[in-house]
Amino acid sequence: GGDGGEAMRPILIRGPTDEAVAMAKERILALCADAIQPEMQGHERQAFSVASHLVSMLIGRAGSTIKTLQSETGAVVTIENRMEGDENADRIVTIRGPAESVRQARDRVDALILDAEQNRRDGRAFGDGGGGAGGGKPRSGGGRGPRARRG
């Protein structure tokens, strides 16, 4: 019943991709944190919309980008779920935490979005298609990340 629901209950999260499961887990944890820890003194909340085609880039493979963003800034970042039948609608991103953490996280999100939009204008795929091998233009160095330069 509705007596506070203090009993622990396991939650099984299933989804079509690891990314979807990671996003659901982050959302559930954020909702739980909101329920047990109301806004504290000096904490802020910012909510803004992001184009749906940029969401996978913000989340990263298996949630890696959003997890790194949260651990490095101390803010909690949540992205609302897609509405059924409206997959192309903008999504609401919410950042919560101490004021400085929220500012840092927002700056990082804005930089990621600018970079992704620039890549899109330049014709480089980023975050589109998820999980497949290849795709997009090959990067110098064989796509294996930073390499020491000779010379």
Accessible surface in RSA format (square Angstrom, percent):
REM  Atomic radii and reference values for relative SASA: ProtOr
REM  Chains: A
REM  Algorithm: Lee & Richards
REM  Probe-radius: 1.40
REM  Slices: 20
REM RES _ NUM      All-atoms   Total-Side   Main-Chain    Non-polar    All polar
REM                ABS   REL    ABS   REL    ABS   REL    ABS   REL    ABS   REL
RES GLY A   1   110.08 135.8   0.00   N/A 110.08 135.8  48.34 132.6  61.75 138.3
RES GLY A   2    91.98 113.4   0.00   N/A  91.98 113.4  43.20 118.5  48.78 109.3
RES ASP A   3   126.83  88.8  93.18  92.7  33.65  79.6  49.18 115.7  77.65  77.4
RES GLY A   4    64.20  79.2   0.00   N/A  64.20  79.2  36.20  99.3  28.00  62.7
RES GLY A   5    54.13  66.8   0.00   N/A  54.13  66.8  29.22  80.2  24.91  55.8
RES GLU A   6   160.27  92.0 127.69  96.6  32.57  77.6  54.52 105.5 105.74  86.3
RES ALA A   7    75.96  69.8  49.46  76.3  26.50  60.3  60.40  85.1  15.56  41.2
RES MET A   8   187.31  97.0 158.35 104.8  28.96  68.9 125.49 106.7  61.81  81.9
RES ARG A   9   185.56  77.9 163.74  83.5  21.82  52.0  57.33  78.4 128.23  77.7
RES PRO A  10   139.59 101.7 108.11  98.6  31.48 114.4 119.95  99.0  19.64 122.1
RES ILE A  11   110.84  63.1  77.63  57.8  33.21  80.0  81.53  58.7  29.31  79.5
RES LEU A  12   135.52  75.5 104.86  75.0  30.65  77.1 106.85  75.0  28.66  77.1
RES ILE A  13    46.45  26.4  27.47  20.5  18.98  45.7  30.31  21.8  16.14  43.8
RES ARG A  14   197.75  83.0 165.36  84.3  32.39  77.1  66.01  90.2 131.74  79.8
RES GLY A  15    39.45  48.6   0.00   N/A  39.45  48.6  13.88  38.1  25.57  57.3
RES PRO A  16   127.56  93.0  85.55  78.0  42.00 152.7  98.93  81.7  28.62 177.9
RES THR A  17    76.49  54.4  66.90  67.8   9.59  22.8  71.15  95.6   5.34   8.1
RES ASP A  18   113.56  79.5 104.79 104.3   8.76  20.7  21.47  50.5  92.09  91.8
RES GLU A  19    53.80  30.9  52.29  39.6   1.51   3.6  12.81  24.8  40.99  33.5
RES ALA A  20    33.90  31.2  25.26  39.0   8.65  19.7  29.54  41.6   4.36  11.6
RES VAL A  21    45.39  29.9  44.79  40.5   0.60   1.4  45.39  39.4   0.00   0.0
RES ALA A  22    12.02  11.1   6.60  10.2   5.42  12.3  11.55  16.3   0.47   1.2
RES MET A  23    35.85  18.6  33.60  22.2   2.25   5.4  32.65  27.8   3.20   4.2
RES ALA A  24    32.24  29.6  28.56  44.1   3.68   8.4  31.98  45.0   0.26   0.7
RES LYS A  25   108.49  52.9 108.49  66.6   0.00   0.0  51.17  46.1  57.32  61.1
RES GLU A  26    29.14  16.7  27.06  20.5   2.08   5.0   5.75  11.1  23.39  19.1
RES ARG A  27    66.13  27.8  65.02  33.1   1.11   2.6   9.40  12.8  56.73  34.4
RES ILE A  28    50.40  28.7  50.01  37.3   0.38   0.9  50.37  36.3   0.03   0.1
RES LEU A  29    96.98  54.0  92.57  66.2   4.40  11.1  92.86  65.2   4.11  11.1
RES ALA A  30     5.26   4.8   1.99   3.1   3.28   7.5   4.68   6.6   0.58   1.5
RES LEU A  31    92.64  51.6  88.21  63.1   4.43  11.1  88.48  62.1   4.16  11.2
RES CYS A  32    64.78  49.0  60.27  67.2   4.51  10.6  23.50  59.5  41.28  44.5
RES ALA A  33    38.61  35.5  34.69  53.5   3.92   8.9  37.36  52.6   1.25   3.3
RES ASP A  34    52.62  36.9  38.54  38.4  14.08  33.3  23.72  55.8  28.90  28.8
RES ALA A  35    85.23  78.4  45.05  69.5  40.19  91.4  56.89  80.1  28.35  75.1
RES ILE A  36   145.81  83.0 114.90  85.6  30.91  74.5 120.60  86.8  25.20  68.4
RES GLN A  37    93.64  52.4  82.42  60.2  11.22  26.7  25.78  54.9  67.86  51.5
RES PRO A  38   100.33  73.1  93.89  85.6   6.44  23.4  99.09  81.8   1.24   7.7
RES GLU A  39   103.37  59.3  71.61  54.2  31.76  75.6  62.63 121.2  40.73  33.3
RES MET A  40    85.03  44.0  73.32  48.5  11.71  27.9  49.59  42.2  35.44  47.0
RES GLN A  41   180.26 100.8 150.83 110.2  29.43  70.1  64.68 137.7 115.58  87.7
RES GLY A  42    54.03  66.6   0.00   N/A  54.03  66.6  41.43 113.7  12.60  28.2
RES HIS A  43    58.54  32.0  38.21  26.6  20.34  52.0  29.35  30.2  29.20  34.0
RES GLU A  44    77.66  44.6  72.34  54.7   5.32  12.7  29.00  56.1  48.66  39.7
RES ARG A  45   135.53  56.9 107.42  54.8  28.10  66.9  27.99  38.3 107.54  65.2
RES GLN A  46    57.86  32.4  54.27  39.7   3.59   8.5  25.77  54.9  32.09  24.3
RES ALA A  47    52.11  47.9  19.42  30.0  32.69  74.4  19.61  27.6  32.50  86.1
RES PHE A  48    28.35  14.2  19.64  12.2   8.70  22.6  28.34  17.2   0.00   0.0
RES SER A  49    65.00  54.9  40.56  54.1  24.44  56.3  12.57  26.8  52.43  73.5
RES VAL A  50     4.69   3.1   0.38   0.3   4.30  10.4   4.69   4.1   0.00   0.0
RES ALA A  51    29.99  27.6  24.61  38.0   5.38  12.2  24.61  34.7   5.38  14.2
RES SER A  52    20.75  17.5  11.71  15.6   9.04  20.8   3.22   6.9  17.53  24.6
RES HIS A  53    64.86  35.4  50.29  35.0  14.56  37.3  50.15  51.7  14.71  17.1
RES LEU A  54     9.05   5.0   9.00   6.4   0.05   0.1   9.05   6.4   0.00   0.0
RES VAL A  55     4.35   2.9   4.35   3.9   0.00   0.0   4.35   3.8   0.00   0.0
RES SER A  56    33.97  28.7  28.25  37.7   5.72  13.2  25.45  54.2   8.52  11.9
RES MET A  57     9.50   4.9   0.82   0.5   8.68  20.7   5.77   4.9   3.73   4.9
RES LEU A  58     6.78   3.8   5.46   3.9   1.32   3.3   5.46   3.8   1.32   3.6
RES ILE A  59     3.63   2.1   3.63   2.7   0.00   0.0   3.63   2.6   0.00   0.0
RES GLY A  60     9.17  11.3   0.00   N/A   9.17  11.3   9.17  25.2   0.00   0.0
RES ARG A  61   171.96  72.2 157.25  80.2  14.71  35.0  77.12 105.4  94.83  57.5
RES ALA A  62    43.75  40.2  40.31  62.2   3.44   7.8  40.31  56.8   3.44   9.1
RES GLY A  63     0.43   0.5   0.00   N/A   0.43   0.5   0.43   1.2   0.00   0.0
RES SER A  64    57.96  49.0  52.16  69.6   5.80  13.4  44.44  94.6  13.52  18.9
RES THR A  65    39.23  27.9  33.10  33.6   6.13  14.6  19.95  26.8  19.28  29.1
RES ILE A  66     7.77   4.4   7.77   5.8   0.00   0.0   7.77   5.6   0.00   0.0
RES LYS A  67    93.19  45.5  88.67  54.4   4.52  10.8  50.51  45.5  42.68  45.5
RES THR A  68    61.58  43.8  58.14  58.9   3.45   8.2  35.58  47.8  26.00  39.3
RES LEU A  69     4.63   2.6   4.63   3.3   0.00   0.0   4.63   3.2   0.00   0.0
RES GLN A  70    27.74  15.5  24.38  17.8   3.36   8.0  13.30  28.3  14.44  11.0
RES SER A  71    93.06  78.6  55.37  73.9  37.68  86.8  53.25 113.4  39.81  55.8
RES GLU A  72   106.93  61.4  73.84  55.9  33.09  78.8  34.90  67.5  72.03  58.8
RES THR A  73    10.40   7.4   1.43   1.4   8.97  21.4   3.41   4.6   6.99  10.6
RES GLY A  74    49.30  60.8   0.00   N/A  49.30  60.8  31.15  85.5  18.16  40.7
RES ALA A  75     2.18   2.0   0.00   0.0   2.18   5.0   0.02   0.0   2.16   5.7
RES VAL A  76    55.89  36.8  55.89  50.6   0.00   0.0  55.89  48.6   0.00   0.0
RES VAL A  77     3.12   2.1   2.48   2.2   0.63   1.5   2.48   2.2   0.63   1.7
RES THR A  78     4.16   3.0   1.48   1.5   2.68   6.4   2.96   4.0   1.20   1.8
RES ILE A  79     5.46   3.1   1.24   0.9   4.22  10.2   1.24   0.9   4.22  11.4
RES GLU A  80    48.54  27.9  47.48  35.9   1.06   2.5  12.53  24.2  36.01  29.4
RES ASN A  81    83.16  57.3  77.88  75.3   5.28  12.7  25.99  62.5  57.18  55.3
RES ARG A  82   135.29  56.8 116.75  59.5  18.53  44.1  20.95  28.6 114.33  69.3
RES MET A  83   125.95  65.2 122.72  81.2   3.23   7.7  95.68  81.4  30.26  40.1
RES GLU A  84   177.68 102.0 143.93 108.9  33.76  80.4  61.27 118.5 116.41  95.0
RES GLY A  85    70.62  87.1   0.00   N/A  70.62  87.1  36.47 100.1  34.15  76.5
RES ASP A  86    73.65  51.6  69.75  69.4   3.90   9.2  17.61  41.5  56.04  55.9
RES GLU A  87    91.69  52.6  86.10  65.1   5.60  13.3  41.75  80.8  49.94  40.8
RES ASN A  88   133.88  92.3 115.91 112.0  17.97  43.3  31.21  75.1 102.67  99.2
RES ALA A  89    35.73  32.8  25.15  38.8  10.58  24.1  35.00  49.3   0.73   1.9
RES ASP A  90    81.56  57.1  65.32  65.0  16.23  38.4  15.56  36.6  66.00  65.8
RES ARG A  91     5.36   2.3   5.36   2.7   0.00   0.0   3.82   5.2   1.55   0.9
RES ILE A  92    70.87  40.3  69.34  51.7   1.52   3.7  69.34  49.9   1.52   4.1
RES VAL A  93     0.36   0.2   0.36   0.3   0.00   0.0   0.36   0.3   0.00   0.0
RES THR A  94    11.00   7.8  11.00  11.2   0.00   0.0   0.55   0.7  10.45  15.8
RES ILE A  95     0.00   0.0   0.00   0.0   0.00   0.0   0.00   0.0   0.00   0.0
RES ARG A  96    40.12  16.8  40.07  20.4   0.04   0.1  11.49  15.7  28.62  17.3
RES GLY A  97     7.24   8.9   0.00   N/A   7.24   8.9   6.94  19.0   0.30   0.7
RES PRO A  98    55.96  40.8  55.96  51.0   0.00   0.0  55.96  46.2   0.00   0.0
RES ALA A  99    42.76  39.3  38.26  59.0   4.50  10.2  38.64  54.4   4.12  10.9
RES GLU A 100    88.63  50.9  83.94  63.5   4.69  11.2  55.04 106.5  33.59  27.4
RES SER A 101    14.89  12.6  14.24  19.0   0.65   1.5   0.58   1.2  14.31  20.0
RES VAL A 102     0.07   0.0   0.07   0.1   0.00   0.0   0.07   0.1   0.00   0.0
RES ARG A 103   118.64  49.8 117.16  59.7   1.49   3.5  66.66  91.1  51.99  31.5
RES GLN A 104    66.77  37.3  64.55  47.2   2.22   5.3  17.23  36.7  49.54  37.6
RES ALA A 105     0.00   0.0   0.00   0.0   0.00   0.0   0.00   0.0   0.00   0.0
RES ARG A 106    67.32  28.3  67.32  34.3   0.00   0.0  13.53  18.5  53.79  32.6
RES ASP A 107    69.89  49.0  63.13  62.8   6.76  16.0  26.71  62.9  43.18  43.1
RES ARG A 108    89.46  37.6  86.12  43.9   3.34   7.9  41.78  57.1  47.68  28.9
RES VAL A 109     0.92   0.6   0.92   0.8   0.00   0.0   0.92   0.8   0.00   0.0
RES ASP A 110    52.10  36.5  50.21  50.0   1.89   4.5  21.94  51.6  30.16  30.1
RES ALA A 111    57.73  53.1  50.05  77.2   7.68  17.5  53.61  75.5   4.12  10.9
RES LEU A 112    51.09  28.5  49.16  35.2   1.93   4.9  50.16  35.2   0.93   2.5
RES ILE A 113    33.54  19.1  33.54  25.0   0.00   0.0  33.54  24.2   0.00   0.0
RES LEU A 114   123.45  68.8 121.26  86.8   2.18   5.5 121.53  85.3   1.92   5.2
RES ASP A 115    79.59  55.7  74.22  73.9   5.37  12.7  21.26  50.0  58.33  58.2
RES ALA A 116     4.04   3.7   1.66   2.6   2.39   5.4   1.66   2.3   2.39   6.3
RES GLU A 117    43.99  25.3  43.99  33.3   0.00   0.0  17.06  33.0  26.93  22.0
RES GLN A 118    80.65  45.1  80.65  58.9   0.00   0.0  32.33  68.8  48.32  36.6
RES ASN A 119    15.34  10.6  15.34  14.8   0.00   0.0   0.04   0.1  15.30  14.8
RES ARG A 120   118.82  49.9 101.73  51.9  17.09  40.7  33.25  45.4  85.56  51.9
RES ARG A 121   161.09  67.6 123.40  62.9  37.70  89.8  75.27 102.9  85.83  52.0
RES ASP A 122    63.05  44.2  41.30  41.1  21.74  51.4  17.54  41.3  45.50  45.4
RES GLY A 123    49.44  61.0   0.00   N/A  49.44  61.0  31.90  87.5  17.54  39.3
RES ARG A 124   102.89  43.2 100.62  51.3   2.26   5.4  37.58  51.4  65.30  39.6
RES ALA A 125    54.64  50.2  32.00  49.4  22.64  51.5  38.47  54.2  16.17  42.8
RES PHE A 126    81.14  40.6  66.56  41.2  14.58  37.9  69.89  42.4  11.25  32.2
RES GLY A 127    36.06  44.5   0.00   N/A  36.06  44.5  18.18  49.9  17.88  40.1
RES ASP A 128    79.31  55.6  53.65  53.4  25.65  60.7  30.03  70.7  49.27  49.1
RES GLY A 129    79.43  98.0   0.00   N/A  79.43  98.0  44.21 121.3  35.21  78.9
RES GLY A 130    65.75  81.1   0.00   N/A  65.75  81.1  41.03 112.6  24.72  55.4
RES GLY A 131    57.42  70.8   0.00   N/A  57.42  70.8  23.49  64.5  33.93  76.0
RES GLY A 132    62.88  77.5   0.00   N/A  62.88  77.5  39.89 109.5  22.99  51.5
RES ALA A 133   109.55 100.7  68.77 106.1  40.79  92.8  77.91 109.7  31.64  83.8
RES GLY A 134    75.29  92.8   0.00   N/A  75.29  92.8  41.68 114.4  33.61  75.3
RES GLY A 135    73.16  90.2   0.00   N/A  73.16  90.2  41.42 113.7  31.75  71.1
RES GLY A 136    52.79  65.1   0.00   N/A  52.79  65.1  20.00  54.9  32.78  73.4
RES LYS A 137   132.14  64.5 115.58  70.9  16.56  39.4  77.08  69.4  55.07  58.7
RES PRO A 138   132.31  96.4 101.07  92.1  31.24 113.5 112.64  93.0  19.67 122.3
RES ARG A 139   153.77  64.6 140.25  71.5  13.52  32.2  51.44  70.3 102.33  62.0
RES SER A 140   113.16  95.6  82.20 109.7  30.96  71.3  58.00 123.5  55.16  77.3
RES GLY A 141    43.09  53.1   0.00   N/A  43.09  53.1  28.09  77.1  15.00  33.6
RES GLY A 142    67.38  83.1   0.00   N/A  67.38  83.1  39.54 108.5  27.84  62.4
RES GLY A 143    50.84  62.7   0.00   N/A  50.84  62.7  18.86  51.8  31.98  71.6
RES ARG A 144   187.98  78.9 152.85  77.9  35.13  83.7  47.05  64.3 140.93  85.4
RES GLY A 145    43.05  53.1   0.00   N/A  43.05  53.1  30.18  82.8  12.88  28.8
RES PRO A 146   144.56 105.4 110.63 100.8  33.93 123.3 123.20 101.7  21.36 132.7
RES ARG A 147   141.28  59.3 113.18  57.7  28.10  66.9  50.02  68.4  91.25  55.3
RES ALA A 148   103.79  95.4  67.09 103.5  36.69  83.5  78.24 110.2  25.55  67.7
RES ARG A 149   229.36  96.3 193.85  98.8  35.51  84.5  72.92  99.7 156.43  94.8
RES ARG A 150   237.99  99.9 202.50 103.2  35.48  84.5  81.03 110.7 156.95  95.1
RES GLY A 151   126.39 155.9   0.00   N/A 126.39 155.9  63.10 173.2  63.29 141.7
END  Absolute sums over single chains surface
CHAIN  1 A    10799.3       7847.7       2951.6       5753.3       5046.0
END  Absolute sums over all chains
TOTAL         10799.3       7847.7       2951.6       5753.3       5046.0
